[in-house]
Amino acid sequence: MCTVTWLREEGGYHLFCNRDEKLTRKPALPPRLGVRDGVRYLAPIDGDFGGTWIATNEFGVSLCLLNGALLNGTGGPRPAVVRSRGLLLLDLISSRSLEEVVNTVEATDLTLYASFTLAALSPGEPAMVIEWNGRRSSFRAQPESCYMLTSSSFDTETVKRIRAEEFARFVGKNCSATRLQEFHRSHAPSRSAYSPCMHRPDAETVSFSRLHVSRAESLFVHSTVAPCINLREPGKTCQVELRMPQATSACAPS
C-alpha cells in the first residue's frame, strides 16, 4: 500500500513515496549502498522479507513498488506467494535503462509474486508503469511530467478515487516538487484510510521517501515516520547521496 508521485524535469526527476503498512510489520532499515551485478544502488530494506519498495541506481534508474490491482478490481484469486515482491525490485535495480527493466520483467516468471504495480523512471524519458494482476502483465509509457499512483487493500476503488481527486485539487496544473511533498502530507478529506497520508487503527503511513535524480547524482532523503510528523525531529530523517561514480555507504542523519 503506497502513494507515489513524480515530477520529470530537464535532465532528471523528483520521486516521492508514502509507504503504508500494517502496524505489525517489522521496521525497515534506512537507505544504504548496495551492489547488484556490479551496479551500485541505494535502497531501504524491508524488515520482514529483505526486499525493498523503492530504489535508485548509478545509471539514474529508479523503481517504486505498489500493491497491484486484483483481477476484478475488488476481489479475485490470491495465488500462493512464493517470493516477496520487494525481492523482484532488487533483481531489477541493476538495469541500466527502462528498456532493460521491461526486458527483465518480460523474462521473469511473475507467477511467483502477488499482483503489483511498478513505476520505473530514468532521466530524459517517459516513466514506465508495469502492472501484474496475477495472470497477465502490461507495460505502458506514462508521458505526463507530473503523475500519481496509489494503492490500498481497504476499499480500494474509493481510496484511489479520493486520492486522485485530492491530487487534482491540490497539485493540478501547478505541479512542483514542493507541491508534491505537501500532497504527501495531506489528510484530506480527513485523517483516515482515504487520505494520502494514511492512518487506520491497524495500518498507517510508516515512512516517506523522496528522490531527486539528475544525470550527475541521486539524493535520497528518507523519513522513518509519516510525512505529517515534524520531519526535522532528530533521528527521524536521513539522507544519502549516490554520485557518479562515488557514493556514500549509509544513510546519515540530516
PyMOL commands that set and color helices and strands:
alter all, ss='L'
color gray80, all
select helices_A, chain A and resi 85-92+98-106+110-112+156-170+177-184
alter helices_A, ss='H'
color red, helices_A
select strands_A, chain A and resi 2-9+12-22+29-36+39-45+54-57+62-67+116-121+127-132+137-142+146-150+203-214+217-223+237-243+252-253
alter strands_A, ss='S'
color yellow, strands_A
deselect
rebuild
show_as cartoon
